[in-house]
Amino acid sequence: MPRRFPPVHALSAFEAAARAGSFAEAANTLCITPSALSHRIRLLEDFVGERLFIRDGRAATLSPFGRSYLDVVCQALRTLTDFPLPHKTLPAQQRVKITVPPTFARYLLMPKLASFTEAHPDIVVEVFLSVPLYDLCLNESDLEVRFGAGKYPDMVTTKLFEEPAFPVAAPAYLERIGGIATPADLSKATLLRSALEMWQPWFKEAGLDWPEPTTALRVDDLGLLLEAVRHGHGVGLTRQHFAQQMIASGEVVELFDIRLASPPHAYYIVYEQSPRLRPEVTLFIDWLMATYAGT
């Protein structure tokens, strides 16, 4: 049976927290978020099967087992650190880890990301995907772009941009149901649903006193919602950046000249407050703001 080894990143987190006497200070030292450091400590506690810290509110002190285990960990890390490395003088690679919704990544980030990587070739960008409304934690990312209402307690939250919402449908679907000339004609259509793109605010804008639909297909990814529209499943709400190519090609059509100017959901940059935000992360945040300003 192969031997199991404790994760090195968890060992370094344990050592830093024990030395600092504070999870927050240790997280700053390691240039990670406090939640990421807590996650690493829990991984190590699961591995050893013992509590390493006694937590009392914000304070965390070593448990009796933690004190004895710390000596072993420090010795092991010292051995790794002192081992001669031929390329040890090479500078560490700067990295920015960003978590984004799939639709934002596909339609908005990837078409423009080259302008950042070409301007900063020494910074590696790592892109991770999250599902809006479900993955509401930063984990080990430096920052996130979130699509939502902008209410994220204990986080630095900056609106990136918002776009008007409007209904679209596939031409074949419109022909199948006999066409839609006015907003009231939506009563004969299947209204595709998403928690990210609610119908009722648009209904109000269109002068319809209708409740939120509760039946028909629900898709909580805006890119998949648009694909469902394209394949003729019904009428769905979308935004200009997502639908512009399909509208230009005639795959879907905008139904009315009625757009919801300020939908409930928009894109936000979200990250945990840190007194020492790394320069490369600040550069990426500034690039996001400049790239999507006025979008």
Buried (B, 14 or more C-beta within 10 A) or exposed (E): EEEEEBEEBBBBBBBBBBEBEBBBBBBBBBBBBBBBBBBBBEBBBEBBEBBBBEEEEEEBEBBEBBEEBBEEBBEBBEEEEEEEEEEEEEEEEBBBBBBBBBBBBBBBBEEEBEEBEEEBEEBEBEBBEBEBBEBBEBBBBBBBBBBBEBEBEEBBBBEBBBBBBBBBBBEEBBEEBEEBEEBEBBEEBBBBBBEBBBBBBBBEBBEBEBEEBEEBBEBBBBBBBBBBBBEBBBBBBBBBBBBEEBBEEEBBBBBBEBBBEEBBBBBBBBBBEBEEBBEBBEBBBEBBBEBBEEE
